[in-house]
Amino acid sequence: MRIETDAGGGARAAAGAEAGRMCPLDYRYPPATLDRAPDLAAEALYVVGGLYGNLAALDAIEALAAAEPVPVTIVLNGDFHWFDAESGWFAEVERRAARHPALRGNIETEIARAEDIGAGCGCVYPASVSDAFVARSNRIQSALRGVAAPEAAARLARLPMRLVARVGDLRVGVVHGDAESLGGWRFAHDALDDPGARAWLGEVARAARVDLFASTHTCLAAYRDFDLPGGRLGVINNGSAGMGNFAGSRSGVISRIATTPSPHASLYGGIHGGAYVDALAVDFDIDSFLARFLARWPEGSAAHESYFGRITGGPEHPIERARPRRGIA
């Protein structure tokens, strides 16, 4: 689908572009923008994407960090807003989020726009996602835009879309989507497992000069480890910090990348370039979160229809699909 820019350089949708599926031009960036000095250095890095307004999950994540033997840098990897479409809840998420380095995801980017360009939620959903689900996501996004104070929207607009972290000798590219787009889906588990992915992965790894990409956007967790002609590349996608990630589980997931072994149980992981890479479960107070969720999103509402089943029972995504695989693609 065609995306045009307006006279001021902003992205807008061309006629016929579908809200929730179109990819705004300003979501895109060359992988080489990551070939730079690190934006931060950390002994332990927690990549926390897809918090979705779940402050009980953030409480649990901060408790995990407090129990670490080394200082922890918590990076909010976009989409920390979503269910918090109520002014007090939204403001509380903003206050808590401001304590940590953060990237804007598609949700924050579309909240921050001065004008609605017709991107809807900005999720860039593939054809496998139903039209009904896309429409509900667009309604949630519209509700969020309606409660965001102007100063909050301005703060979100200033957040970067990507950053480079150094953990020991490891260069980590933290991106919300993939190596080329804020709304990209090429770090989804099934995309990474596509035999045709190898050439592209090699290209973006060389251009970005990173050892590991940490991503979120696809909302399903995965960890893959590739032996490429240019060297080894890891990709870890935390799925969602604020919702269940695996069938039968209510726990969020975050990515931990550190110079020391995790003091917490690892769902899966590996060692890459001397750094420990792990997926950690976020076991939050589900009753507290559900009370707030249901007060804003009762049965029949857009978020309830799309997400209540996942919040209470996890998605149809067995953990075996997420666990690391070596030398694939």
C-alpha positions in Angstrom: 0.0 0.0 0.0 1.2 3.5 -0.8 2.2 5.9 2.0 2.9 9.6 1.3 4.5 12.4 3.2 2.8 15.7 3.8 4.5 19.1 3.1 5.8 19.1 6.7 7.5 15.7 6.3 5.1 13.7 8.4 3.7 10.4 7.4 0.1 10.2 6.2 -2.0 7.4 4.7 -2.7 7.3 1.0 -6.3 6.8 -0.1 -7.3 3.2 0.6 -4.7 2.5 3.3 -6.2 0.5 6.1 -6.0 1.8 9.7 -4.1 -0.7 11.9 -2.5 -2.4 8.9 -0.7 0.4 7.1 2.9 1.3 7.9 3.6 5.0 8.2 6.7 6.2 6.4 8.1 7.6 9.6 8.2 4.2 11.2 11.0 3.2 8.9 14.8 3.6 9.4 18.0 2.1 8.0 19.6 -0.6 10.2 22.8 1.5 9.9 21.3 4.0 12.3 22.3 1.5 15.0 25.9 1.6 13.9 27.0 4.2 16.5 28.4 4.6 20.0 26.2 3.0 22.6 23.5 5.1 24.1 23.9 3.4 27.5 26.0 0.8 29.2 24.6 -1.7 31.7 25.8 -4.6 33.9 22.2 -5.9 33.7 19.7 -4.8 31.1 16.0 -5.6 31.4 14.1 -5.1 28.1 10.5 -4.5 29.1 8.3 -4.2 26.0 4.5 -4.5 25.9 3.8 -3.5 29.5 0.3 -2.3 28.2 -0.4 -0.2 31.3 0.0 -3.1 33.7 1.5 -1.3 36.8 1.3 -4.6 38.8 3.7 -6.1 36.3 6.0 -3.0 36.6 6.0 -3.5 40.4 7.1 -7.1 39.9 9.8 -6.1 37.4 11.2 -3.5 39.7 11.2 -6.1 42.5 13.2 -8.5 40.3 15.7 -5.7 39.6 16.0 -4.9 43.3 17.0 -8.5 43.9 19.9 -8.5 41.4 23.5 -8.6 42.5 24.4 -5.8 40.1 22.7 -2.5 39.1 19.9 -3.0 36.6 18.9 -0.7 33.8 15.2 -1.2 32.9 14.4 -0.1 29.4 10.8 0.2 28.4 10.7 -1.0 24.9 7.5 0.7 23.7 3.8 -0.1 24.2 3.9 0.7 27.9 0.5 2.3 27.3 -2.5 0.4 26.1 -5.2 -0.7 28.6 -4.8 2.5 30.6 -7.4 4.5 28.6 -8.5 6.4 31.7 -7.0 9.7 32.6 -5.8 8.8 36.1 -4.5 5.4 35.1 -2.7 6.9 32.1 -1.1 9.7 34.2 0.1 7.1 36.7 1.7 5.0 33.9 3.4 8.2 32.6 4.8 9.0 36.0 6.2 5.5 36.5 7.5 5.2 32.9 9.4 8.5 33.3 11.7 6.9 35.8 13.3 4.6 33.2 14.9 4.9 29.8 12.2 4.3 27.2 11.5 3.9 23.5 8.2 4.7 21.9 6.3 1.9 20.3 3.6 2.3 17.8 1.1 3.0 20.5 3.0 5.9 22.0 3.9 7.2 18.5 0.2 7.4 17.5 -0.8 8.9 20.8 1.8 11.6 20.3 0.8 12.7 16.8 -0.6 16.2 16.6 -3.0 14.9 13.9 -4.5 11.5 13.3 -3.0 10.3 10.0 -5.3 7.3 9.7 -2.8 4.7 11.0 -5.1 3.6 13.7 -3.1 1.7 16.4 -0.1 1.6 14.1 0.3 -2.1 14.7 0.9 -2.9 11.0 -1.0 -6.1 11.5 -0.4 -8.9 8.9 -3.2 -10.6 7.0 -3.2 -13.4 9.6 -4.8 -11.0 12.1 -8.6 -10.7 11.7 -10.3 -7.5 10.6 -12.4 -7.6 13.8 -9.3 -7.7 16.0 -7.7 -4.8 14.0 -10.9 -2.7 14.4 -11.0 -3.3 18.1 -7.3 -2.3 18.4 -8.1 0.9 16.6 -10.9 1.7 19.0 -8.5 1.1 22.0 -6.0 3.5 20.4 -8.7 6.1 19.9 -9.7 5.9 23.6 -6.0 6.4 24.6 -5.6 9.5 22.4 -8.7 10.9 24.2 -7.1 10.7 27.7 -3.5 11.7 27.0 -2.7 15.2 28.3 -0.9 17.5 25.8 2.3 17.4 27.9 2.3 13.6 28.0 1.9 13.5 24.2 4.8 15.9 23.8 7.0 13.7 26.1 6.1 10.6 24.2 6.9 12.3 20.9 10.5 13.0 22.2 11.2 9.4 22.9 13.5 7.5 20.5 12.4 4.6 18.4 15.6 2.5 19.0 18.8 2.5 21.0 22.1 0.8 21.3 23.2 -0.7 24.7 26.5 -2.2 25.7 26.5 -5.1 28.1 30.0 -6.3 28.7 31.4 -6.8 25.2 28.0 -7.3 23.7 26.4 -4.7 21.4 22.6 -4.8 21.8 20.2 -3.2 19.4 17.0 -2.5 21.2 14.2 -2.0 18.7 10.4 -2.1 19.2 9.7 -3.8 15.9 12.5 -5.1 13.8 15.8 -3.8 12.4 14.1 -1.7 9.8 10.7 -0.6 11.2 9.0 0.5 14.4 6.1 -1.7 13.3 8.1 -4.5 11.7 7.2 -8.1 12.2 10.4 -9.7 11.0 11.5 -10.6 14.5 8.3 -12.7 15.0 9.1 -16.4 15.9 7.6 -17.7 12.6 9.4 -15.0 10.5 12.7 -15.9 12.2 12.1 -19.6 11.4 11.6 -18.9 7.7 14.5 -20.4 5.8 14.5 -17.2 3.7 15.3 -15.0 6.6 19.0 -15.8 6.7 20.2 -13.3 4.0 18.2 -10.4 5.5 19.5 -11.2 9.0 23.0 -11.1 7.7 22.5 -7.8 6.0 20.9 -6.0 9.0 23.5 -7.4 11.4 26.3 -6.1 9.3 24.7 -2.7 8.8 23.7 -2.2 12.4 26.9 -3.8 13.8 25.1 -5.4 16.7 25.5 -8.9 18.3 22.0 -9.2 19.6 18.7 -7.6 18.7 16.1 -7.2 21.6 12.6 -6.7 20.3 8.9 -6.8 21.4 6.3 -5.7 18.8 4.8 -9.0 17.7 3.6 -9.7 21.2 4.7 -13.4 21.2 8.1 -14.3 22.8 11.0 -16.0 21.0 14.7 -16.4 21.2 16.8 -17.4 18.2 20.6 -17.8 17.7 22.0 -17.7 14.2 25.4 -18.6 12.8 25.8 -16.3 9.8 28.6 -15.7 7.4 29.4 -12.4 9.1 29.3 -14.0 12.6 26.9 -14.9 15.3 23.6 -13.0 15.8 21.0 -13.4 18.5 17.4 -12.1 18.4 15.3 -12.1 21.6 11.7 -10.9 21.6 10.1 -10.6 25.0 6.5 -10.7 23.6 4.7 -8.9 26.4 5.7 -7.9 29.9 2.2 -7.2 30.9 0.2 -10.2 29.7 0.6 -14.0 29.6 2.9 -15.2 26.8 2.4 -18.9 26.8 -0.5 -21.3 26.7 -1.9 -21.7 30.3 0.3 -19.0 31.7 -0.6 -15.5 33.1 3.0 -14.4 33.5 4.5 -11.6 31.5 8.0 -12.0 30.0 11.0 -9.7 29.9 14.5 -10.1 28.3 17.5 -10.0 30.7 20.9 -9.4 29.2 23.7 -9.2 31.8 27.3 -9.8 32.6 26.3 -12.0 35.5 24.1 -15.1 35.7 20.5 -14.5 36.6 19.5 -14.9 40.3 16.0 -15.6 39.0 14.8 -18.7 37.3 15.2 -18.5 33.5 12.4 -19.6 31.2 15.1 -20.2 28.6 18.3 -18.5 27.5 21.9 -18.8 26.5 25.3 -17.2 26.7 26.3 -14.8 23.9 29.6 -13.0 23.6 30.2 -13.6 27.3 26.8 -12.1 28.3 23.9 -14.1 29.8 20.7 -13.8 27.8 17.5 -15.0 29.5 13.8 -14.7 29.3 12.4 -14.1 32.8 8.8 -14.6 33.9 7.0 -11.6 35.4 4.6 -13.0 38.0 2.5 -10.0 38.9 -0.6 -9.6 41.1 -3.2 -10.7 38.6 -6.1 -9.9 40.9 -5.0 -6.3 41.2 -4.5 -5.9 37.5 -7.8 -7.6 36.6 -9.7 -5.3 38.9 -8.4 -2.3 37.1 -8.7 -3.8 33.7 -12.4 -4.8 34.2 -13.3 -1.5 35.6 -12.2 0.2 32.4 -12.9 -2.7 29.9 -16.0 -4.7 31.0 -17.4 -7.6 29.0 -18.3 -6.5 25.5 -15.7 -3.8 25.3 -13.0 -3.8 22.7 -10.1 -4.7 25.0 -12.1 -7.3 26.8 -13.1 -9.0 23.5 -9.5 -9.1 22.3 -7.4 -9.6 25.4 -9.4 -11.0 28.4 -8.8 -14.6 27.3 -5.1 -14.1 27.0 -4.8 -12.2 30.3 -6.5 -15.1 32.1 -5.2 -18.1 30.2 -2.4 -17.1 27.9 -2.2 -17.2 24.1 -2.1 -20.3 21.9 1.7 -20.1 21.9 3.5 -23.0 23.6 6.8 -22.2 25.2 8.5 -24.7 23.0 8.1 -22.2 20.1 9.9 -19.5 22.0 12.9 -21.5 23.3 16.2 -20.9 21.6 17.2 -22.6 18.4 20.7 -22.5 16.9 21.8 -22.3 13.3 18.3 -22.1 11.8 17.1 -20.0 8.9 
